[in-house]
Amino acid sequence: MTTSVIKPDRILRMHEMKLRVGMSRSWIYDRINPKSPRFDPGFPRPVRVGTSAIGWRESSVDIWIQSLKN
């Protein structure tokens, strides 16, 4: 019998997101804004964490970073 460990998906807040992608806050917001000329539909979508807070699923960010390496 094999057991698999399920790693819970962490939510990255803006500070961690900036460190993970190595870019600024405005660069990140440009990538998620459909009206921006720098909009990237492949960039991870933020999720609402509270009434006025957002974050990104760590697994989505990891997949996006991996896609850049390929």
PyMOL Python script that loads the backbone (N, CA, C, O; Angstrom):
from pymol import cmd

cmd.read_pdbstr("""\
ATOM      1  N   MET A   1       0.843  -1.176   0.000  1.00  0.00           N
ATOM      2  CA  MET A   1       0.000   0.000   0.000  1.00  0.00           C
ATOM      3  C   MET A   1       0.888   1.239   0.000  1.00  0.00           C
ATOM      4  O   MET A   1       1.830   1.342   0.786  1.00  0.00           O
ATOM      5  N   THR A   2       0.579   2.168  -0.881  1.00  0.00           N
ATOM      6  CA  THR A   2       1.329   3.414  -0.917  1.00  0.00           C
ATOM      7  C   THR A   2       0.451   4.541  -0.398  1.00  0.00           C
ATOM      8  O   THR A   2      -0.760   4.569  -0.617  1.00  0.00           O
ATOM      9  N   THR A   3       1.077   5.433   0.271  1.00  0.00           N
ATOM     10  CA  THR A   3       0.346   6.603   0.753  1.00  0.00           C
ATOM     11  C   THR A   3       0.932   7.829   0.080  1.00  0.00           C
ATOM     12  O   THR A   3       2.146   7.943  -0.088  1.00  0.00           O
ATOM     13  N   SER A   4       0.077   8.721  -0.293  1.00  0.00           N
ATOM     14  CA  SER A   4       0.551   9.956  -0.900  1.00  0.00           C
ATOM     15  C   SER A   4       0.287  11.103   0.055  1.00  0.00           C
ATOM     16  O   SER A   4      -0.740  11.159   0.733  1.00  0.00           O
ATOM     17  N   VAL A   5       1.221  11.993   0.086  1.00  0.00           N
ATOM     18  CA  VAL A   5       1.089  13.158   0.951  1.00  0.00           C
ATOM     19  C   VAL A   5       0.549  14.296   0.096  1.00  0.00           C
ATOM     20  O   VAL A   5       1.138  14.651  -0.925  1.00  0.00           O
ATOM     21  N   ILE A   6      -0.549  14.853   0.510  1.00  0.00           N
ATOM     22  CA  ILE A   6      -1.145  15.969  -0.210  1.00  0.00           C
ATOM     23  C   ILE A   6      -0.677  17.258   0.448  1.00  0.00           C
ATOM     24  O   ILE A   6      -0.961  17.525   1.616  1.00  0.00           O
ATOM     25  N   LYS A   7       0.040  18.038  -0.327  1.00  0.00           N
ATOM     26  CA  LYS A   7       0.552  19.306   0.173  1.00  0.00           C
ATOM     27  C   LYS A   7      -0.531  20.372  -0.005  1.00  0.00           C
ATOM     28  O   LYS A   7      -1.002  20.594  -1.121  1.00  0.00           O
ATOM     29  N   PRO A   8      -0.927  21.026   1.077  1.00  0.00           N
ATOM     30  CA  PRO A   8      -1.939  22.065   0.928  1.00  0.00           C
ATOM     31  C   PRO A   8      -1.405  23.220   0.077  1.00  0.00           C
ATOM     32  O   PRO A   8      -0.224  23.559   0.143  1.00  0.00           O
ATOM     33  N   ASP A   9      -2.276  23.805  -0.706  1.00  0.00           N
ATOM     34  CA  ASP A   9      -1.885  24.903  -1.578  1.00  0.00           C
ATOM     35  C   ASP A   9      -1.828  26.197  -0.777  1.00  0.00           C
ATOM     36  O   ASP A   9      -2.847  26.682  -0.285  1.00  0.00           O
ATOM     37  N   ARG A  10      -0.638  26.743  -0.651  1.00  0.00           N
ATOM     38  CA  ARG A  10      -0.463  28.001   0.079  1.00  0.00           C
ATOM     39  C   ARG A  10      -0.944  29.173  -0.765  1.00  0.00           C
ATOM     40  O   ARG A  10      -0.967  29.097  -1.994  1.00  0.00           O
ATOM     41  N   ILE A  11      -1.319  30.229  -0.113  1.00  0.00           N
ATOM     42  CA  ILE A  11      -1.673  31.475  -0.784  1.00  0.00           C
ATOM     43  C   ILE A  11      -0.505  32.440  -0.597  1.00  0.00           C
ATOM     44  O   ILE A  11      -0.098  32.739   0.525  1.00  0.00           O
ATOM     45  N   LEU A  12       0.019  32.917  -1.717  1.00  0.00           N
ATOM     46  CA  LEU A  12       1.119  33.873  -1.679  1.00  0.00           C
ATOM     47  C   LEU A  12       0.539  35.277  -1.718  1.00  0.00           C
ATOM     48  O   LEU A  12      -0.239  35.611  -2.611  1.00  0.00           O
ATOM     49  N   ARG A  13       0.914  36.083  -0.761  1.00  0.00           N
ATOM     50  CA  ARG A  13       0.507  37.484  -0.768  1.00  0.00           C
ATOM     51  C   ARG A  13       1.492  38.270  -1.629  1.00  0.00           C
ATOM     52  O   ARG A  13       2.482  37.709  -2.100  1.00  0.00           O
ATOM     53  N   MET A  14       1.237  39.539  -1.835  1.00  0.00           N
ATOM     54  CA  MET A  14       2.019  40.346  -2.770  1.00  0.00           C
ATOM     55  C   MET A  14       3.514  40.325  -2.460  1.00  0.00           C
ATOM     56  O   MET A  14       4.325  40.204  -3.377  1.00  0.00           O
ATOM     57  N   HIS A  15       3.889  40.439  -1.207  1.00  0.00           N
ATOM     58  CA  HIS A  15       5.314  40.458  -0.864  1.00  0.00           C
ATOM     59  C   HIS A  15       6.010  39.178  -1.330  1.00  0.00           C
ATOM     60  O   HIS A  15       7.078  39.228  -1.940  1.00  0.00           O
ATOM     61  N   GLU A  16       5.393  38.030  -1.036  1.00  0.00           N
ATOM     62  CA  GLU A  16       5.977  36.758  -1.467  1.00  0.00           C
ATOM     63  C   GLU A  16       5.938  36.617  -2.987  1.00  0.00           C
ATOM     64  O   GLU A  16       6.860  36.067  -3.590  1.00  0.00           O
ATOM     65  N   MET A  17       4.881  37.110  -3.590  1.00  0.00           N
ATOM     66  CA  MET A  17       4.746  37.037  -5.041  1.00  0.00           C
ATOM     67  C   MET A  17       5.859  37.826  -5.723  1.00  0.00           C
ATOM     68  O   MET A  17       6.443  37.356  -6.700  1.00  0.00           O
ATOM     69  N   LYS A  18       6.157  39.020  -5.217  1.00  0.00           N
ATOM     70  CA  LYS A  18       7.240  39.826  -5.788  1.00  0.00           C
ATOM     71  C   LYS A  18       8.566  39.091  -5.679  1.00  0.00           C
ATOM     72  O   LYS A  18       9.359  39.101  -6.621  1.00  0.00           O
ATOM     73  N   LEU A  19       8.813  38.458  -4.551  1.00  0.00           N
ATOM     74  CA  LEU A  19      10.050  37.709  -4.379  1.00  0.00           C
ATOM     75  C   LEU A  19      10.104  36.499  -5.303  1.00  0.00           C
ATOM     76  O   LEU A  19      11.155  36.188  -5.863  1.00  0.00           O
ATOM     77  N   ARG A  20       8.977  35.820  -5.463  1.00  0.00           N
ATOM     78  CA  ARG A  20       8.928  34.601  -6.269  1.00  0.00           C
ATOM     79  C   ARG A  20       9.170  34.883  -7.751  1.00  0.00           C
ATOM     80  O   ARG A  20       9.914  34.157  -8.410  1.00  0.00           O
ATOM     81  N   VAL A  21       8.535  35.949  -8.281  1.00  0.00           N
ATOM     82  CA  VAL A  21       8.677  36.238  -9.709  1.00  0.00           C
ATOM     83  C   VAL A  21       9.811  37.220  -9.982  1.00  0.00           C
ATOM     84  O   VAL A  21      10.222  37.388 -11.130  1.00  0.00           O
ATOM     85  N   GLY A  22      10.311  37.857  -8.954  1.00  0.00           N
ATOM     86  CA  GLY A  22      11.438  38.773  -9.119  1.00  0.00           C
ATOM     87  C   GLY A  22      11.072  40.069  -9.824  1.00  0.00           C
ATOM     88  O   GLY A  22      11.912  40.684 -10.482  1.00  0.00           O
ATOM     89  N   MET A  23       9.822  40.482  -9.688  1.00  0.00           N
ATOM     90  CA  MET A  23       9.357  41.702 -10.346  1.00  0.00           C
ATOM     91  C   MET A  23       8.613  42.579  -9.351  1.00  0.00           C
ATOM     92  O   MET A  23       8.318  42.167  -8.229  1.00  0.00           O
ATOM     93  N   SER A  24       8.318  43.798  -9.788  1.00  0.00           N
ATOM     94  CA  SER A  24       7.668  44.766  -8.900  1.00  0.00           C
ATOM     95  C   SER A  24       6.161  44.561  -8.830  1.00  0.00           C
ATOM     96  O   SER A  24       5.575  43.807  -9.607  1.00  0.00           O
ATOM     97  N   ARG A  25       5.566  45.247  -7.890  1.00  0.00           N
ATOM     98  CA  ARG A  25       4.116  45.210  -7.698  1.00  0.00           C
ATOM     99  C   ARG A  25       3.394  45.694  -8.966  1.00  0.00           C
ATOM    100  O   ARG A  25       2.429  45.071  -9.409  1.00  0.00           O
ATOM    101  N   SER A  26       3.867  46.804  -9.542  1.00  0.00           N
ATOM    102  CA  SER A  26       3.213  47.342 -10.737  1.00  0.00           C
ATOM    103  C   SER A  26       3.355  46.386 -11.920  1.00  0.00           C
ATOM    104  O   SER A  26       2.436  46.280 -12.732  1.00  0.00           O
ATOM    105  N   TRP A  27       4.491  45.687 -12.033  1.00  0.00           N
ATOM    106  CA  TRP A  27       4.687  44.700 -13.099  1.00  0.00           C
ATOM    107  C   TRP A  27       3.647  43.584 -12.961  1.00  0.00           C
ATOM    108  O   TRP A  27       3.052  43.152 -13.948  1.00  0.00           O
ATOM    109  N   ILE A  28       3.441  43.133 -11.742  1.00  0.00           N
ATOM    110  CA  ILE A  28       2.469  42.059 -11.490  1.00  0.00           C
ATOM    111  C   ILE A  28       1.056  42.531 -11.832  1.00  0.00           C
ATOM    112  O   ILE A  28       0.306  41.814 -12.494  1.00  0.00           O
ATOM    113  N   TYR A  29       0.691  43.734 -11.384  1.00  0.00           N
ATOM    114  CA  TYR A  29      -0.649  44.244 -11.678  1.00  0.00           C
ATOM    115  C   TYR A  29      -0.849  44.460 -13.176  1.00  0.00           C
ATOM    116  O   TYR A  29      -1.956  44.266 -13.677  1.00  0.00           O
ATOM    117  N   ASP A  30       0.190  44.854 -13.895  1.00  0.00           N
ATOM    118  CA  ASP A  30       0.083  44.979 -15.354  1.00  0.00           C
ATOM    119  C   ASP A  30      -0.245  43.633 -15.999  1.00  0.00           C
ATOM    120  O   ASP A  30      -1.003  43.580 -16.968  1.00  0.00           O
ATOM    121  N   ARG A  31       0.309  42.568 -15.480  1.00  0.00           N
ATOM    122  CA  ARG A  31       0.088  41.239 -16.068  1.00  0.00           C
ATOM    123  C   ARG A  31      -1.329  40.717 -15.830  1.00  0.00           C
ATOM    124  O   ARG A  31      -1.818  39.890 -16.600  1.00  0.00           O
ATOM    125  N   ILE A  32      -1.995  41.191 -14.773  1.00  0.00           N
ATOM    126  CA  ILE A  32      -3.345  40.682 -14.476  1.00  0.00           C
ATOM    127  C   ILE A  32      -4.453  41.635 -14.916  1.00  0.00           C
ATOM    128  O   ILE A  32      -5.634  41.312 -14.783  1.00  0.00           O
ATOM    129  N   ASN A  33      -4.088  42.801 -15.437  1.00  0.00           N
ATOM    130  CA  ASN A  33      -5.078  43.792 -15.869  1.00  0.00           C
ATOM    131  C   ASN A  33      -5.368  43.618 -17.363  1.00  0.00           C
ATOM    132  O   ASN A  33      -4.502  43.900 -18.191  1.00  0.00           O
ATOM    133  N   PRO A  34      -6.573  43.157 -17.718  1.00  0.00           N
ATOM    134  CA  PRO A  34      -6.892  42.945 -19.140  1.00  0.00           C
ATOM    135  C   PRO A  34      -6.830  44.206 -19.996  1.00  0.00           C
ATOM    136  O   PRO A  34      -6.704  44.111 -21.217  1.00  0.00           O
ATOM    137  N   LYS A  35      -6.917  45.382 -19.380  1.00  0.00           N
ATOM    138  CA  LYS A  35      -6.853  46.637 -20.138  1.00  0.00           C
ATOM    139  C   LYS A  35      -5.416  47.102 -20.368  1.00  0.00           C
ATOM    140  O   LYS A  35      -5.189  48.042 -21.130  1.00  0.00           O
ATOM    141  N   SER A  36      -4.461  46.467 -19.732  1.00  0.00           N
ATOM    142  CA  SER A  36      -3.062  46.842 -19.874  1.00  0.00           C
ATOM    143  C   SER A  36      -2.480  46.260 -21.164  1.00  0.00           C
ATOM    144  O   SER A  36      -2.805  45.131 -21.533  1.00  0.00           O
ATOM    145  N   PRO A  37      -1.630  47.012 -21.846  1.00  0.00           N
ATOM    146  CA  PRO A  37      -0.976  46.444 -23.033  1.00  0.00           C
ATOM    147  C   PRO A  37      -0.002  45.316 -22.666  1.00  0.00           C
ATOM    148  O   PRO A  37       0.419  44.551 -23.534  1.00  0.00           O
ATOM    149  N   ARG A  38       0.348  45.218 -21.398  1.00  0.00           N
ATOM    150  CA  ARG A  38       1.252  44.162 -20.932  1.00  0.00           C
ATOM    151  C   ARG A  38       0.513  42.991 -20.282  1.00  0.00           C
ATOM    152  O   ARG A  38       1.129  42.143 -19.635  1.00  0.00           O
ATOM    153  N   PHE A  39      -0.804  42.950 -20.457  1.00  0.00           N
ATOM    154  CA  PHE A  39      -1.621  41.858 -19.923  1.00  0.00           C
ATOM    155  C   PHE A  39      -1.096  40.513 -20.420  1.00  0.00           C
ATOM    156  O   PHE A  39      -0.781  40.354 -21.599  1.00  0.00           O
ATOM    157  N   ASP A  40      -1.008  39.558 -19.514  1.00  0.00           N
ATOM    158  CA  ASP A  40      -0.550  38.201 -19.861  1.00  0.00           C
ATOM    159  C   ASP A  40      -1.633  37.214 -19.434  1.00  0.00           C
ATOM    160  O   ASP A  40      -1.786  36.943 -18.243  1.00  0.00           O
ATOM    161  N   PRO A  41      -2.392  36.670 -20.399  1.00  0.00           N
ATOM    162  CA  PRO A  41      -3.467  35.740 -20.032  1.00  0.00           C
ATOM    163  C   PRO A  41      -2.952  34.460 -19.381  1.00  0.00           C
ATOM    164  O   PRO A  41      -3.721  33.753 -18.728  1.00  0.00           O
ATOM    165  N   GLY A  42      -1.672  34.151 -19.545  1.00  0.00           N
ATOM    166  CA  GLY A  42      -1.101  32.960 -18.929  1.00  0.00           C
ATOM    167  C   GLY A  42      -0.610  33.178 -17.508  1.00  0.00           C
ATOM    168  O   GLY A  42      -0.269  32.223 -16.811  1.00  0.00           O
ATOM    169  N   PHE A  43      -0.573  34.439 -17.076  1.00  0.00           N
ATOM    170  CA  PHE A  43      -0.106  34.752 -15.728  1.00  0.00           C
ATOM    171  C   PHE A  43      -1.138  34.269 -14.719  1.00  0.00           C
ATOM    172  O   PHE A  43      -2.338  34.378 -14.974  1.00  0.00           O
ATOM    173  N   PRO A  44      -0.700  33.735 -13.577  1.00  0.00           N
ATOM    174  CA  PRO A  44      -1.656  33.219 -12.578  1.00  0.00           C
ATOM    175  C   PRO A  44      -2.670  34.272 -12.143  1.00  0.00           C
ATOM    176  O   PRO A  44      -2.324  35.429 -11.903  1.00  0.00           O
ATOM    177  N   ARG A  45      -3.902  33.855 -12.049  1.00  0.00           N
ATOM    178  CA  ARG A  45      -4.976  34.740 -11.613  1.00  0.00           C
ATOM    179  C   ARG A  45      -4.963  34.846 -10.095  1.00  0.00           C
ATOM    180  O   ARG A  45      -4.760  33.846  -9.406  1.00  0.00           O
ATOM    181  N   PRO A  46      -5.174  36.032  -9.573  1.00  0.00           N
ATOM    182  CA  PRO A  46      -5.253  36.167  -8.117  1.00  0.00           C
ATOM    183  C   PRO A  46      -6.577  35.624  -7.592  1.00  0.00           C
ATOM    184  O   PRO A  46      -7.567  35.541  -8.319  1.00  0.00           O
ATOM    185  N   VAL A  47      -6.570  35.261  -6.325  1.00  0.00           N
ATOM    186  CA  VAL A  47      -7.794  34.822  -5.653  1.00  0.00           C
ATOM    187  C   VAL A  47      -8.072  35.786  -4.502  1.00  0.00           C
ATOM    188  O   VAL A  47      -7.148  36.313  -3.883  1.00  0.00           O
ATOM    189  N   ARG A  48      -9.324  36.002  -4.231  1.00  0.00           N
ATOM    190  CA  ARG A  48      -9.702  36.899  -3.138  1.00  0.00           C
ATOM    191  C   ARG A  48      -9.493  36.177  -1.813  1.00  0.00           C
ATOM    192  O   ARG A  48      -9.957  35.053  -1.621  1.00  0.00           O
ATOM    193  N   VAL A  49      -8.786  36.843  -0.904  1.00  0.00           N
ATOM    194  CA  VAL A  49      -8.479  36.264   0.401  1.00  0.00           C
ATOM    195  C   VAL A  49      -9.392  36.847   1.476  1.00  0.00           C
ATOM    196  O   VAL A  49      -9.662  36.200   2.488  1.00  0.00           O
ATOM    197  N   GLY A  50      -9.847  38.026   1.260  1.00  0.00           N
ATOM    198  CA  GLY A  50     -10.755  38.700   2.191  1.00  0.00           C
ATOM    199  C   GLY A  50     -11.536  39.743   1.420  1.00  0.00           C
ATOM    200  O   GLY A  50     -11.613  39.687   0.193  1.00  0.00           O
ATOM    201  N   THR A  51     -12.106  40.681   2.125  1.00  0.00           N
ATOM    202  CA  THR A  51     -12.901  41.696   1.439  1.00  0.00           C
ATOM    203  C   THR A  51     -12.041  42.646   0.610  1.00  0.00           C
ATOM    204  O   THR A  51     -12.500  43.182  -0.399  1.00  0.00           O
ATOM    205  N   SER A  52     -10.801  42.854   1.033  1.00  0.00           N
ATOM    206  CA  SER A  52      -9.950  43.783   0.283  1.00  0.00           C
ATOM    207  C   SER A  52      -8.540  43.230   0.059  1.00  0.00           C
ATOM    208  O   SER A  52      -7.603  43.996  -0.170  1.00  0.00           O
ATOM    209  N   ALA A  53      -8.391  41.928   0.121  1.00  0.00           N
ATOM    210  CA  ALA A  53      -7.067  41.334  -0.045  1.00  0.00           C
ATOM    211  C   ALA A  53      -7.096  40.256  -1.127  1.00  0.00           C
ATOM    212  O   ALA A  53      -8.088  39.548  -1.303  1.00  0.00           O
ATOM    213  N   ILE A  54      -5.980  40.156  -1.841  1.00  0.00           N
ATOM    214  CA  ILE A  54      -5.845  39.097  -2.837  1.00  0.00           C
ATOM    215  C   ILE A  54      -4.545  38.351  -2.602  1.00  0.00           C
ATOM    216  O   ILE A  54      -3.653  38.826  -1.900  1.00  0.00           O
ATOM    217  N   GLY A  55      -4.457  37.189  -3.196  1.00  0.00           N
ATOM    218  CA  GLY A  55      -3.251  36.383  -3.132  1.00  0.00           C
ATOM    219  C   GLY A  55      -3.230  35.471  -4.347  1.00  0.00           C
ATOM    220  O   GLY A  55      -4.163  35.475  -5.151  1.00  0.00           O
ATOM    221  N   TRP A  56      -2.181  34.699  -4.477  1.00  0.00           N
ATOM    222  CA  TRP A  56      -2.035  33.774  -5.596  1.00  0.00           C
ATOM    223  C   TRP A  56      -1.792  32.379  -5.062  1.00  0.00           C
ATOM    224  O   TRP A  56      -1.065  32.200  -4.085  1.00  0.00           O
ATOM    225  N   ARG A  57      -2.397  31.390  -5.699  1.00  0.00           N
ATOM    226  CA  ARG A  57      -2.154  29.999  -5.318  1.00  0.00           C
ATOM    227  C   ARG A  57      -0.717  29.646  -5.685  1.00  0.00           C
ATOM    228  O   ARG A  57      -0.282  29.854  -6.818  1.00  0.00           O
ATOM    229  N   GLU A  58       0.005  29.115  -4.719  1.00  0.00           N
ATOM    230  CA  GLU A  58       1.402  28.774  -4.936  1.00  0.00           C
ATOM    231  C   GLU A  58       1.563  27.792  -6.088  1.00  0.00           C
ATOM    232  O   GLU A  58       2.507  27.909  -6.870  1.00  0.00           O
ATOM    233  N   SER A  59       0.665  26.834  -6.205  1.00  0.00           N
ATOM    234  CA  SER A  59       0.776  25.841  -7.279  1.00  0.00           C
ATOM    235  C   SER A  59       0.637  26.498  -8.649  1.00  0.00           C
ATOM    236  O   SER A  59       1.339  26.113  -9.583  1.00  0.00           O
ATOM    237  N   SER A  60      -0.247  27.476  -8.789  1.00  0.00           N
ATOM    238  CA  SER A  60      -0.415  28.180 -10.067  1.00  0.00           C
ATOM    239  C   SER A  60       0.842  28.972 -10.426  1.00  0.00           C
ATOM    240  O   SER A  60       1.261  29.003 -11.583  1.00  0.00           O
ATOM    241  N   VAL A  61       1.428  29.603  -9.427  1.00  0.00           N
ATOM    242  CA  VAL A  61       2.646  30.380  -9.652  1.00  0.00           C
ATOM    243  C   VAL A  61       3.787  29.445 -10.054  1.00  0.00           C
ATOM    244  O   VAL A  61       4.544  29.751 -10.975  1.00  0.00           O
ATOM    245  N   ASP A  62       3.912  28.314  -9.372  1.00  0.00           N
ATOM    246  CA  ASP A  62       4.966  27.344  -9.704  1.00  0.00           C
ATOM    247  C   ASP A  62       4.813  26.820 -11.127  1.00  0.00           C
ATOM    248  O   ASP A  62       5.805  26.670 -11.840  1.00  0.00           O
ATOM    249  N   ILE A  63       3.578  26.539 -11.547  1.00  0.00           N
ATOM    250  CA  ILE A  63       3.324  26.057 -12.911  1.00  0.00           C
ATOM    251  C   ILE A  63       3.700  27.132 -13.926  1.00  0.00           C
ATOM    252  O   ILE A  63       4.300  26.827 -14.956  1.00  0.00           O
ATOM    253  N   TRP A  64       3.354  28.382 -13.644  1.00  0.00           N
ATOM    254  CA  TRP A  64       3.674  29.479 -14.549  1.00  0.00           C
ATOM    255  C   TRP A  64       5.190  29.648 -14.676  1.00  0.00           C
ATOM    256  O   TRP A  64       5.705  29.819 -15.781  1.00  0.00           O
ATOM    257  N   ILE A  65       5.898  29.600 -13.557  1.00  0.00           N
ATOM    258  CA  ILE A  65       7.352  29.726 -13.584  1.00  0.00           C
ATOM    259  C   ILE A  65       7.965  28.576 -14.374  1.00  0.00           C
ATOM    260  O   ILE A  65       8.885  28.788 -15.164  1.00  0.00           O
ATOM    261  N   GLN A  66       7.466  27.363 -14.167  1.00  0.00           N
ATOM    262  CA  GLN A  66       7.974  26.201 -14.896  1.00  0.00           C
ATOM    263  C   GLN A  66       7.734  26.346 -16.397  1.00  0.00           C
ATOM    264  O   GLN A  66       8.575  25.942 -17.200  1.00  0.00           O
ATOM    265  N   SER A  67       6.592  26.922 -16.781  1.00  0.00           N
ATOM    266  CA  SER A  67       6.301  27.102 -18.207  1.00  0.00           C
ATOM    267  C   SER A  67       7.268  28.078 -18.861  1.00  0.00           C
ATOM    268  O   SER A  67       7.536  27.971 -20.057  1.00  0.00           O
ATOM    269  N   LEU A  68       7.793  29.023 -18.098  1.00  0.00           N
ATOM    270  CA  LEU A  68       8.773  29.966 -18.643  1.00  0.00           C
ATOM    271  C   LEU A  68      10.110  29.295 -18.906  1.00  0.00           C
ATOM    272  O   LEU A  68      10.849  29.697 -19.805  1.00  0.00           O
ATOM    273  N   LYS A  69      10.417  28.272 -18.120  1.00  0.00           N
ATOM    274  CA  LYS A  69      11.691  27.566 -18.271  1.00  0.00           C
ATOM    275  C   LYS A  69      11.695  26.651 -19.489  1.00  0.00           C
ATOM    276  O   LYS A  69      12.755  26.319 -20.018  1.00  0.00           O
ATOM    277  N   ASN A  70      10.504  26.243 -19.933  1.00  0.00           N
ATOM    278  CA  ASN A  70      10.413  25.321 -21.075  1.00  0.00           C
ATOM    279  C   ASN A  70      10.448  26.032 -22.395  1.00  0.00           C
ATOM    280  O   ASN A  70      10.380  25.391 -23.444  1.00  0.00           O
TER     281      ASN A  70
END
""", "prot")
cmd.dss("prot")
cmd.show_as("cartoon", "prot")
cmd.util.cbc("prot")
cmd.orient("prot")
